[in-house]
Amino acid sequence: MGTMFYGGEMTPIRIDDRALAHLKVVIATKLRRGESFTVSWRHAADEPPGRSTIWVHPSIPLRFVFDDPEPAVLSRAWVEELANSANSSGGIMLVPEQLDTSPAAPGATPQR
């Protein structure tokens, strides 16, 4: 389970390492362009029910902490899905990864 620290908040935002790795790529791309946006997610099963949203702005400190010392192999499809939602008026909605269950193309790299 990874952690995202946002702004001056000392309360960590806990997100699965794999999801956080994908989210980090999309957030970094948006911030590099100087764009502000929202990020929303459903609360984990061990938290009170509900969802949260934060406003992400280039001037607000942001830190990603991963439990796994090795970087995740990224899914292009998931990054694209998150990036598409980032460009919508609703902002990024952290959705579960949709695994491709179709037979792999010859030479394709399996996803972890």
C-alpha positions as CSV (number, residue, x, y, z in Angstrom):
1,M,0.0,0.0,0.0
2,G,1.5,3.3,-1.1
3,T,0.9,6.7,0.4
4,M,0.4,10.2,-1.0
5,F,0.9,13.2,1.1
6,Y,-0.8,16.4,-0.2
7,G,-0.1,20.0,0.9
8,G,0.4,20.6,4.6
9,E,-1.8,17.7,5.5
10,M,-0.1,15.2,7.8
11,T,-2.9,12.7,7.1
12,P,-1.7,10.2,4.5
13,I,-3.8,9.2,1.5
14,R,-3.4,5.4,1.3
15,I,-3.5,4.0,-2.3
16,D,-2.4,0.6,-3.6
17,D,1.2,0.9,-4.9
18,R,0.3,-0.1,-8.4
19,A,-2.6,2.4,-8.6
20,L,-0.4,5.1,-7.1
21,A,2.3,4.5,-9.7
22,H,-0.2,5.0,-12.5
23,L,-1.7,8.0,-10.8
24,K,1.7,9.6,-10.2
25,V,2.5,9.5,-14.0
26,V,-0.7,11.3,-14.9
27,I,-0.4,13.8,-12.0
28,A,3.2,14.6,-12.9
29,T,2.3,15.2,-16.5
30,K,-0.5,17.6,-15.6
31,L,1.6,19.5,-13.1
32,R,4.5,19.7,-15.5
33,R,2.1,21.5,-17.9
34,G,1.1,23.9,-15.0
35,E,-2.5,22.5,-15.0
36,S,-4.7,22.3,-11.9
37,F,-7.3,19.5,-11.6
38,T,-9.1,17.3,-9.1
39,V,-8.4,13.7,-8.1
40,S,-11.2,11.6,-6.6
41,W,-11.2,8.1,-5.1
42,R,-13.4,5.7,-3.2
43,H,-12.4,5.0,0.4
44,A,-10.7,1.7,1.1
45,A,-12.6,-1.1,2.7
46,D,-10.9,-0.5,6.1
47,E,-12.0,3.2,6.1
48,P,-15.4,4.8,6.7
49,P,-17.5,4.4,3.5
50,G,-17.5,7.3,1.0
51,R,-15.2,9.0,-1.4
52,S,-12.8,11.9,-1.3
53,T,-11.6,14.6,-3.8
54,I,-8.6,16.9,-3.6
55,W,-7.8,19.9,-5.7
56,V,-4.3,19.5,-7.2
57,H,-2.3,22.7,-8.1
58,P,1.3,23.0,-9.1
59,S,2.1,25.2,-6.1
60,I,0.9,22.7,-3.5
61,P,3.5,20.2,-2.2
62,L,2.9,16.6,-3.1
63,R,4.8,13.4,-2.2
64,F,4.4,9.8,-3.2
65,V,5.7,7.0,-1.0
66,F,5.8,3.4,-2.2
67,D,6.0,0.3,0.0
68,D,7.5,-1.7,-2.9
69,P,11.1,-0.7,-3.6
70,E,10.8,-1.7,-7.3
71,P,8.8,0.4,-9.7
72,A,5.6,-1.1,-11.1
73,V,5.4,-2.1,-14.7
74,L,2.8,0.4,-16.0
75,S,-0.2,-0.4,-18.1
76,R,-0.5,2.0,-21.0
77,A,-4.2,1.5,-21.2
78,W,-4.7,2.4,-17.5
79,V,-2.5,5.5,-17.8
80,E,-4.5,6.6,-20.8
81,E,-7.8,6.0,-19.0
82,L,-6.7,8.1,-16.0
83,A,-5.3,10.8,-18.4
84,N,-8.5,10.9,-20.3
85,S,-10.4,11.4,-17.0
86,A,-7.9,14.1,-15.9
87,N,-8.8,16.1,-19.0
88,S,-12.5,16.0,-18.3
89,S,-14.4,18.5,-16.2
90,G,-14.7,15.9,-13.5
91,G,-11.0,15.5,-13.0
92,I,-9.2,12.2,-12.4
93,M,-11.3,9.5,-11.0
94,L,-9.1,6.7,-9.7
95,V,-10.7,3.6,-11.1
96,P,-9.6,0.0,-10.8
97,E,-7.3,-1.3,-13.5
98,Q,-9.2,-3.2,-16.3
99,L,-7.1,-6.2,-17.0
100,D,-7.0,-7.4,-20.6
101,T,-8.1,-11.0,-20.5
102,S,-7.9,-11.6,-24.3
103,P,-5.0,-13.7,-25.6
104,A,-1.7,-11.8,-25.7
105,A,-0.4,-10.8,-29.0
106,P,2.9,-12.5,-30.0
107,G,5.8,-10.7,-28.3
108,A,3.5,-8.8,-25.9
109,T,4.9,-8.1,-22.4
110,P,2.7,-9.6,-19.7
111,Q,1.3,-7.1,-17.1
112,R,1.9,-7.5,-13.4
